Amino acid sequence: MKYVFAPKSFSSYEQLVKTTGHELLHGTFFASGYDAIDLATGSWNMAAKINSHHAIIGEWENQFIKMKGWQNLNLNTTELPNTLENLRQYNHRFDSMYNGMMKIMKNFLK
């Protein structure tokens, strides 16, 4: 697997660390058999802009930034249109993948 980072990823040490974690989570999800499925099965506006990977990664980014104390650094993060619980409710395939993906995500917070 090859990782390509946008120039903004190198805007600061903290942004690079967060972006690296983001991309490594994608790779780990794929390697664990979790495809990035479209979660556009809801009635809310941004549903089409989120997939199963980004739903979990967005939650990881929020927790990681808080854990590191980087809340005031204005880092780029994945925008979540709704809570994970609502995403699970709207898409049963995502719901079936949720626990395994969350277990992987939590390992990235250690």
N, C-alpha and C positions, 0 to 999 in steps of 0.2 A: 504494500500500500504506500502511496506517495502522498505527502502532505504539502499543500501549497498555501502560504500565508499571504494575505493582503498586506500592502504597505502599512496600513493603520495598526496592524498587529504589533509593529515595532515602535509604536509611539511612546511606550514606557515599559519598564520591566514588568509592572503589574499587569498591563494589557497583554503582554506576550505570555506570561504565565497562565492567565485566564484563558486566552485563545488556545494555547497548547493543550490545556485540560479539555477544552471544548472539543477539539479535533481528536484527541486521544479517546474521548468517550465515544465519538462516532465510530472509530476503528474498533473499539472493544465491543460495541453493540453489534456491528456487522460480524465480527469474528465469533460472537456468541450466538449468531443466528437470528438476531433481531433486525429485520429490515426496517427502513424508514418508511412507514406507511402514512399516507395522507389522512389527516384528521378533519377533512372538510365536510363532516356530516353533522352540522349543527346549524342553528338559525342565527348565530351571531356573526358579526361582520368579518372578523379576522380569521375565521376558521380555515380559509383556503391558504393562509400563509404559515401554517404550522404542520409539522409532521411529528411522528411518535418520538423520534430522536430529540428534536428541538424542544418538545414538551418536557422531557426529563432533563435535558441539558440546561434549559432555562431555569429550572428549579435548582439544579446543581450550582449554576453560576450565582444565583442569589444567595444560597447558603455558603458557598466558597468565599464570596466577597465579604460577607458578614463575619465569617470565621477569621479571615485575615485582617479585619478591621479596615477594609478599603472602601467603605461606603461613600466617603466624601471625595473619591478620586474621579468620579464621572466616567467610569469604564463603560465601553460598549457592551451591552448584554442582549441576550435573546429576549425579545418582547413576547410575553405570553398573553394571549387574548382572553384567557379564562383560567380558572383553577384546574389543577390536575383531576380533581374529583369530577368536575363537569365534563372534562375531556373523556374520562373513562365512561361516563354515563352515555355520551353521544356515540361512542365507538367501541363496540364490544370486543373487537380484535385487539385494540389497544389495551382494554381492560385486562384481557388474558395475558398480555405481555408485561403489564405494569410491575408486578412484584419482582420478576427477574431483572428488569431494567433498573428498578429502584435499588436492588441489592448491589448491582454493579456501580451505580451512581454513588451510593454511600461509601463504597470502598475508595472512591476518589476524594472523599472528605477526610480521610485519615492522615 
